[in-house]
Amino acid sequence: IFGLFLAYETRSLKVKQINDSRYVGMSIYNVVILCLITAPVTMVIASQQDASFAFVALAIVFCCFLSMALIFVPKVIEVIRHPRDKAESKYNPDIGASKEDEEKYQKLLSENEDLQRLITQ
């Protein structure tokens, strides 16, 4: 429940690289679905201890693998696609700038160049 709350609260972060709320929500959804499947099946095969243990162990391993894949695979894909593309600002929210900030920066640069031309004239 706390994970769902955090995912809901961080859903509108402007920094794309740290906005994992969608993937966290999907991970929690998959954990709940696997629990809803595993619990009844385990109760049905409770008399067979080896089968019950194997089923629960496989469900836990699959659940952990799926959750970690949902969280980390998109980040790894992003790093592979853009290995040197603004590495400092992309993964550090303190350094990174939004599109609006970048537009303001470009506008200021062009104004600065115009003013410098005026000064030299």
trRosetta pair geometry for C-beta under 8 A, 3 or more apart (Angstrom, degrees):
i j d omega theta_ij theta_ji phi_ij phi_ji
1 4 5.7 -51 -152 34 34 112
1 5 6.5 37 149 -21 64 104
2 5 5.5 -51 -150 34 35 115
2 6 6.4 33 153 -16 66 103
3 6 5.8 -53 -146 38 32 108
3 7 6.2 33 155 -19 65 106
3 24 6.1 -145 175 171 100 112
3 28 5.4 170 104 -80 126 130
4 7 5.7 -55 -145 38 31 111
4 8 6.2 31 155 -20 65 107
4 25 6.8 76 -123 -112 71 78
4 28 5.8 -163 -69 127 85 171
5 8 5.8 -57 -149 36 28 110
5 9 6.3 23 156 -16 65 109
6 9 5.7 -57 -143 39 32 109
6 10 6.1 8 165 -1 67 113
6 21 7.8 -151 123 -113 65 90
6 24 7.3 -68 93 139 97 159
7 10 6.4 -69 -140 48 25 95
7 11 6.7 55 154 -63 60 89
7 20 7.8 -81 -120 105 88 69
7 21 4.1 131 -166 -152 71 79
7 22 7.8 155 -170 -44 112 18
7 24 4.2 -157 -93 90 119 120
7 25 4.7 160 152 -56 154 85
7 28 7.3 -131 -7 1 152 135
8 11 5.9 -26 -156 -21 31 119
8 21 7.0 143 -59 -162 17 128
8 25 7.9 93 -59 -82 66 117
10 13 5.3 -1 -175 -32 79 115
10 19 6.6 -171 148 -131 94 67
10 20 7.7 10 111 52 131 63
10 21 4.8 180 87 -66 86 116
11 19 7.3 74 -154 -164 27 105
11 21 4.2 -123 -89 99 63 163
11 22 7.5 93 -130 -52 87 70
13 18 6.2 -78 131 89 155 90
13 19 4.2 -168 64 -87 110 100
13 21 7.6 147 9 -17 105 116
14 19 8.0 169 48 -53 11 130
14 98 5.3 -28 157 -102 138 118
15 18 5.0 23 102 32 115 100
15 19 6.4 162 84 -29 59 93
15 93 4.8 -80 -55 -111 167 102
15 96 5.8 93 -117 91 114 151
16 19 5.8 -62 -142 27 31 114
17 75 7.4 82 -163 -119 83 89
17 78 6.9 173 -117 137 92 162
17 90 5.8 102 -43 166 155 77
17 91 5.7 -107 135 -101 155 59
18 93 6.1 -47 7 -57 146 122
19 22 7.7 44 139 3 87 92
20 23 4.9 -58 -171 50 82 110
20 24 5.4 87 125 -28 92 99
20 71 6.3 41 -168 -140 139 77
21 24 5.6 -54 -141 38 31 112
21 25 6.2 35 158 -21 64 106
22 25 5.8 -56 -152 36 27 112
22 26 6.5 25 151 -16 63 106
23 26 5.5 -51 -145 37 35 111
23 27 6.3 41 152 -23 65 103
23 70 4.7 169 -168 154 96 92
23 71 5.5 144 134 -95 127 48
23 74 6.5 -132 -72 12 148 138
24 27 5.6 -51 -149 33 32 114
24 28 6.5 30 154 -16 65 104
24 71 7.0 54 -78 -97 66 98
25 28 5.8 -54 -147 37 31 108
25 29 6.3 35 152 -21 64 107
26 29 5.4 -52 -147 36 33 116
26 30 6.4 34 154 -19 65 104
26 70 5.4 -150 93 -160 114 147
27 30 5.8 -55 -150 36 31 109
27 31 6.5 32 152 -20 64 104
27 66 7.3 161 -127 120 74 83
27 67 4.1 80 -153 -133 113 81
27 70 4.8 -172 -70 74 93 141
27 71 6.4 9 -59 -48 146 95
28 31 5.6 -51 -148 33 34 113
28 32 6.5 34 154 -18 65 104
29 32 5.9 -57 -151 36 30 110
29 33 6.4 27 154 -16 65 108
30 33 5.7 -54 -143 39 33 110
30 34 6.2 30 159 -16 66 107
30 63 6.8 167 129 -138 98 74
30 66 5.3 -121 146 123 154 135
30 67 6.7 -164 75 -72 124 75
30 70 7.4 170 8 -27 144 150
31 34 6.0 -58 -147 40 27 107
31 35 6.3 28 154 -20 64 107
31 63 5.6 83 -111 -165 70 117
31 67 6.6 30 -58 -73 104 124
32 35 5.7 -56 -148 36 30 111
32 36 6.3 29 154 -18 65 106
33 36 5.7 -55 -147 37 31 111
33 37 6.5 25 154 -14 65 106
34 37 5.7 -57 -146 40 34 108
34 38 5.8 29 158 -20 69 112
34 59 5.6 155 176 -171 110 99
34 62 7.0 -177 -128 93 144 106
34 63 4.8 -160 83 -88 164 111
35 38 5.8 -56 -132 40 29 107
35 39 6.0 32 168 -26 66 107
36 39 6.6 -42 -134 27 22 109
36 40 7.7 11 169 -2 52 104
37 40 7.2 -74 -164 40 27 96
37 41 6.4 13 157 -9 66 120
37 59 7.5 -169 89 -127 100 129
38 41 6.0 -70 -146 44 29 107
38 42 5.8 30 160 -24 70 112
38 55 7.0 162 -141 142 85 98
38 56 6.3 98 -173 -111 121 65
38 59 4.3 97 -96 -169 131 169
39 42 5.9 -59 -146 35 25 111
39 43 6.6 23 157 -18 62 106
40 43 5.6 -55 -149 35 36 111
40 44 6.4 35 154 -21 68 104
41 44 5.7 -54 -150 34 34 112
41 45 6.4 0 162 10 68 108
41 55 6.1 -127 121 164 120 149
42 45 6.5 -71 -140 54 27 86
42 46 6.4 63 153 -74 62 80
42 52 5.4 85 -147 -150 77 94
42 55 6.4 -170 -85 93 77 125
42 56 5.8 52 -99 -68 128 104
43 46 5.6 -14 -152 -35 32 117
45 48 5.1 -49 -180 48 90 104
45 51 5.0 -89 165 106 135 119
45 52 5.1 -177 107 -74 95 82
45 55 6.7 95 65 4 142 150
46 52 5.8 64 -112 -91 38 148
48 51 4.0 20 117 29 121 117
48 52 6.0 150 88 -21 67 89
49 52 5.6 -58 -142 39 30 113
49 53 6.1 29 160 -19 66 108
50 53 5.9 -55 -146 37 28 110
50 54 6.2 26 157 -17 64 109
51 54 5.8 -55 -144 39 30 111
51 55 6.2 29 158 -20 65 108
52 55 5.9 -56 -146 36 27 109
52 56 6.3 21 159 -13 63 109
53 56 6.1 -60 -146 40 27 106
53 57 6.0 26 158 -19 65 111
54 57 5.8 -57 -143 39 27 110
54 58 6.2 24 160 -15 64 109
55 58 6.0 -58 -146 39 27 107
55 59 6.3 28 155 -20 63 109
56 59 5.6 -55 -146 37 30 113
56 60 6.4 30 156 -19 65 105
57 60 5.9 -55 -149 35 30 109
57 61 6.3 26 156 -15 65 108
58 61 5.8 -54 -142 40 32 109
58 62 6.0 31 159 -17 66 110
59 62 5.9 -56 -143 40 27 110
59 63 6.1 30 156 -23 63 110
60 63 5.7 -55 -145 36 28 113
60 64 6.4 25 158 -15 64 106
61 64 6.0 -56 -147 38 29 107
61 65 6.2 28 156 -18 64 110
62 65 5.7 -56 -144 39 29 112
62 66 6.1 28 159 -18 65 110
63 66 6.0 -57 -145 38 25 109
63 67 6.3 24 157 -18 62 109
64 67 5.9 -57 -146 37 29 110
64 68 6.3 21 160 -12 65 109
65 68 6.1 -61 -147 41 26 104
65 69 6.1 27 156 -20 64 111
66 69 5.7 -55 -143 37 29 112
66 70 6.3 29 157 -20 64 106
67 70 5.9 -56 -150 35 29 110
67 71 6.5 18 156 -12 64 110
68 71 5.8 -60 -146 41 33 106
68 72 5.7 -7 171 11 72 117
69 72 6.8 -71 -125 52 21 85
69 73 5.0 20 -173 -25 66 124
70 73 7.0 -22 -92 27 12 106
70 74 7.9 9 -180 -8 41 105
71 74 7.9 -99 163 30 19 97
71 75 7.7 -7 144 -2 58 117
72 75 5.5 -63 -156 41 48 112
72 76 6.0 45 152 -21 80 106
73 76 5.7 -55 -143 38 34 110
73 77 6.2 36 157 -21 66 105
74 77 5.6 -53 -146 37 32 113
74 78 6.4 35 155 -21 64 105
75 78 5.6 -53 -149 34 32 113
75 79 6.5 30 153 -16 65 104
76 79 5.8 -54 -149 37 33 109
76 80 6.3 32 153 -18 66 107
77 80 5.7 -56 -146 38 31 110
77 81 6.2 28 156 -18 66 108
78 81 5.9 -56 -144 38 28 109
78 82 6.4 -28 174 34 65 101
79 82 7.1 -83 -135 65 22 66
79 83 6.5 55 170 -104 64 59
80 83 6.9 2 -142 -66 23 90
82 85 3.6 -52 -177 24 109 132
82 90 7.4 177 111 -114 129 165
83 87 7.9 -12 155 -77 45 114
84 87 6.2 -52 -144 -36 42 111
85 90 6.7 73 101 -55 80 146
86 89 4.7 -42 168 49 110 102
86 90 5.0 121 102 -38 90 98
87 90 5.9 -55 -131 31 23 113
87 91 6.8 -16 -177 14 59 108
88 91 7.8 -101 -167 45 14 79
88 92 6.1 -33 172 23 57 127
88 95 5.5 -63 142 116 91 161
89 92 6.4 -80 -126 56 25 90
89 95 4.6 -120 -106 117 66 102
89 96 4.3 123 178 -94 80 62
89 97 6.7 -28 -166 6 134 76
90 96 6.6 99 -93 -95 16 117
92 95 4.4 41 95 22 115 107
92 96 6.2 165 83 -24 59 90
93 96 5.4 -52 -130 34 35 117
97 101 3.8 -121 -174 92 107 132
97 102 5.4 134 110 -54 121 79
97 105 7.2 28 156 -20 166 138
98 101 4.9 100 52 7 71 101
98 102 7.1 -132 99 -4 39 88
99 102 5.6 -54 -147 37 34 112
99 103 6.3 36 153 -20 67 103
100 103 5.7 -53 -149 35 31 111
100 104 6.4 32 152 -18 64 105
101 104 5.6 -52 -148 37 33 112
101 105 6.3 36 151 -22 65 106
102 105 5.5 -52 -148 35 32 115
102 106 6.4 32 153 -18 65 103
103 106 5.8 -53 -147 36 32 109
103 107 6.3 32 153 -18 65 106
104 107 5.7 -56 -148 38 31 112
104 108 6.3 31 154 -19 65 107
105 108 5.8 -55 -148 37 29 111
105 109 6.4 33 152 -22 63 105
106 109 5.6 -51 -149 33 33 114
106 110 6.6 29 154 -16 65 103
107 110 5.9 -55 -150 37 32 107
107 111 6.3 30 153 -16 65 107
108 111 5.6 -54 -144 40 33 111
108 112 6.1 38 154 -24 65 106
109 112 5.6 -53 -148 34 29 114
109 113 6.6 30 154 -18 63 103
110 113 5.7 -51 -150 34 34 111
110 114 6.5 35 152 -18 65 105
111 114 5.6 -54 -149 37 34 113
111 115 6.3 32 155 -17 67 107
112 115 5.8 -55 -146 38 30 109
112 116 6.3 30 155 -20 64 107
113 116 5.7 -55 -146 36 30 111
113 117 6.5 34 153 -21 64 103
114 117 5.7 -54 -153 33 31 113
114 118 6.6 32 150 -18 64 104
115 118 5.5 -52 -150 35 36 114
115 119 6.4 38 151 -22 66 104
116 119 5.5 -49 -147 34 35 114
116 120 6.5 33 155 -17 65 104
117 120 5.9 -56 -148 37 31 107
117 121 6.4 30 153 -20 65 105
118 121 5.8 -56 -149 34 31 110
